Amino acid sequence: MTLPRDIVRFEDNLKCPNWDTDVLAAAESKFDQNCDKRLLECALGILRDALPAPVHRGDLPARICFLLADREKNSKRRENLAAEGVRWAEIAVSQGAGLNGAVHYYLAVNLGLAVYGHTALAVKNLKRISAQLQKAVQLSPNVDSGGPYRVLGMLYLLAPPWPQGVGDGDKAIKLLTKVTKYYPGHPLNHVFLARALWEIEEEDALDRVRAQLEIALKLIRQDRFEGPRRRWLKEVREVAEDAELKAIVKQTQKL
């Protein structure tokens, strides 16, 4: 089985702004977790229709695909958007973006979403995902507020151990501890560390799990995380329920 190649089509009545690729390149920092879904779809449509331009050699097309795929509930559409993101990242690398860590990061996270529901395909791509994240760590560890560390840490936590995969619980905790130290402002850094601590150390780490989830909740309340707030609260709630931290579960239900 290979990655899907179907293109996800969007509604015809999006009423997109009068953008071109130059405008997208100038405003690329605005395309983040808080960006409106309609604007992301408009931007991707413009990138698809445009002739090869400098903006295609960066991480923006792959990033937009990931942002759309990450919030897509339909599994088939999510896989198709993520697979398109992989292709955009591969195009960027082929056009000279090999030293752009963000390109490797968005290649990895898109690939992870594209294969997530297919065990054999996921196992087949574990080493590639790991290698891309390691490149991102080396080149641009600050992308997405420590995203390369965060995702690589979760890969070590969730993947099967050697020889089938790259899984390593100790490495996971080490990386996720590091990302909370150097990039303390992203809620998922704390949620993922809490999850790793609970899964690896269980009751021995309960106080640290609680502390990390409380930090995450304080951050999630900030206006800058309004867009992904509901999805990230679900992540907090799942860890809190596993660790039977009832007070934190209640907090997630009130926000």
Secondary structure, 3 states (H helix, E strand, C coil): CCCCCCCCCCCCCCCCCCCCHHHHHHCHHHCCCCCCHHHHHHHHHHHHHCCCCHHHHCCHHHHHHHHHHHCCCCHHHHHHHHHHHHHHHHHHHHCCCCCCHHHHHHHHHHHHHHHCCCHHHHHHHHHHHHHHHHHHHHHCCCCCCCHHHHHHHHHHHHCCECCCCCECHHHHHHHHHHHHHHCCCCHHHHHHHHHHHHHHHHHHHHHHHHHHHHHHHHHHCCHHHCCCHHHHHHHHHHHHHHCCCHHHHHHHHHC
